[in-house]
Amino acid sequence: MTAAALATASGWTPEALARGAVAQVDLDAFRANVARCAEAAPGAALLAVVKADAYGHGLVPCARAAREAGAAWLGTALLDEAIALRDAGVDGPVVAWLAVPGARFAACVQRDIDVTASAAWALDEVAEAARGVGRPARIQLKADTGLSRNGATAGDWPALVGAAARLEREGVVHVSGVWSHFANADEPSHPSVARQIAVFDEALEIAAAAGLRPEVRHMANSAGVFGTPRAHYDVVRAGIGMYGLSPGAALGSARDLGLAPVMTLRARLAGVKRVTAGESVSYGSTYTTDHDTTLGLVPLGYADGIPRAASNAGPAYAAGRPRTVAGRVCMDQFVLDLGDDAADPGDEVVVFGTGGPSADEWAEVCGTIGYEIVTRIGPRVPRVHTGVRA
Ligand SMILES: *Cc1c(COP(=O)(O)O)cnc(C)c1O
């Protein structure tokens, strides 16, 4: 297919055509998925999780589209990600939750970003930042209810809450939220789910008894949105569902959940050639042609986020039908066996997304999760956003 023919299809920019690869991000589908997540948690406000460059989909365009679709809150892991949102002109409630000592708390206070404290050191640094900036910091307190990642344990919670309440009375901080995170929300009947909710409810009571009146209490990720209504509280934190992928097989496929693909990874064949039966393909000679056949070369590899674990396993759509990666995925390229179907250099391949297999199918054959497939697509692949509103 010629570049001119592809250029008439949406989502191929001249830069992407020349590169031979593009991650098209459909913001109409994204907004529909945001609305779908919101509809699944009707009593709660939606916090759109846009960490890790919006799971590889583009931080700022996705943040804006999430707001357009009604997300009251935005959430990031790193403070710098939240700062980047503000510096791009995105306003409204934003919370960040992962910081080390010396992180840019003052920059967050200046920009009215909620930060999270799970321990006394963080509370101290936020208080110091607030005094330096000369205005109260908005702070959310995180309880560890059983994930054993961030968050204060039940043993440390009363002291953290007490210290935060003192700082609030002094006008140094405003405790805007209390929250926690599930370990097994993708398995709603897992006994830890109910146990974590009970521990969280206790943490909320302790916070209330200390005089805190947080604006928002939240616990559910996408899996909790679809699988554990009891955990919706005031806000739900949706990530993967907005990006059109399933939060876990037990909850159903993305399609079952009414979610549409957002990222479509397309490439153009960098080479097409006939070979005879008995030719081995790619490093290690792990694939051998069993007929005379046509090989198509795709200019994407593990440096671009195509998992090497997809060798002889990854699905793709090319030359009119579904294919499987032939041989090993290399750093920059992989090969598809196109059989006797007609193909030309420059023809389009759908690696995943609309018109091809899903990122969840890639995850399945690679022994990982759809989150990792989309998040790893690297900077050598241009992102093109469709459905951007003026
Ligand atoms: C990433 C993240 C989420 C979103 O999880 P999904 O499974 O993608 O919905 C929610 N909360 C926290 C704390 C997270 O780190």
PDBQT file of the ligand as one rigid body, heavy atoms in Angstrom, charges set to zero:
ROOT
HETATM    1  C1  LIG A 401      -2.681   2.426  38.877  1.00  0.00    +0.000 C 
HETATM    2  C2  LIG A 401      -3.572   2.660  40.022  1.00  0.00    +0.000 A 
HETATM    3  C3  LIG A 401      -4.967   2.655  39.873  1.00  0.00    +0.000 A 
HETATM    4  C4  LIG A 401      -5.660   2.282  38.590  1.00  0.00    +0.000 C 
HETATM    5  O1  LIG A 401      -5.738   0.875  38.518  1.00  0.00    +0.000 OA
HETATM    6  P1  LIG A 401      -6.455   0.163  37.294  1.00  0.00    +0.000 P 
HETATM    7  O2  LIG A 401      -6.375  -1.276  37.643  1.00  0.00    +0.000 OA
HETATM    8  O3  LIG A 401      -5.665   0.504  36.089  1.00  0.00    +0.000 OA
HETATM    9  O4  LIG A 401      -7.833   0.689  37.241  1.00  0.00    +0.000 OA
HETATM   10  C5  LIG A 401      -5.739   2.994  40.966  1.00  0.00    +0.000 A 
HETATM   11  N1  LIG A 401      -5.170   3.316  42.136  1.00  0.00    +0.000 NA
HETATM   12  C6  LIG A 401      -3.848   3.293  42.331  1.00  0.00    +0.000 A 
HETATM   13  C7  LIG A 401      -3.292   3.644  43.655  1.00  0.00    +0.000 C 
HETATM   14  C8  LIG A 401      -2.997   2.960  41.298  1.00  0.00    +0.000 A 
HETATM   15  O5  LIG A 401      -1.684   2.949  41.492  1.00  0.00    +0.000 OA
ENDROOT
TORSDOF 0
